[in-house]
């Protein structure tokens, strides 16, 4: 059994919970991945709740990652996002996402990579105005027009490896309802 970050099937999961984020690894189990939105119908209730919980949903590229604030022994990173598509909520095209970085972790170890593309379901940071944090199950790297979850959970597992267009159809269906 091989373990790798960002490959979340329905198999066993090892997770370390940070104050604002979740870093996860899982057994590589490609057979658990749905191939299309049609395979996601059973989990649409969960997707509806996830989309409804996020005041802001965007597709964005990471511009740069810079050191953020330090408080109570925790170091935070500021992930500067260039929004390329806005699916829900309002933004001016640039966002700063705040993520916790455990003491001693280098910026190179972050799960966000410069210039990579992400689908993000976000909310404003409660403790640091002007910054955003992902909602639970709200981080997906986009690669070859497929989404790959960076956090475990029922919706994240269902969307992991699915075509971006299929996931966007689900998101749009929910935002139209709202």
ABEGO torsion letter per residue (X at the ends): XBBBBGBBBABBBBBBBBAABBBBBBBBBAAABBABAAAAAAAAAAAAAAAAABABBBBBBBABBBBBBBBGGBBBBBBBBBBABBABEBBAGBBBBBBBBBBGBBAAABABBBGBBBBBBBBBBAABBGBBBBBBGABBBBBGGBBBBABBEAAAAAABGBBAAAAAAAAAAAAAAX
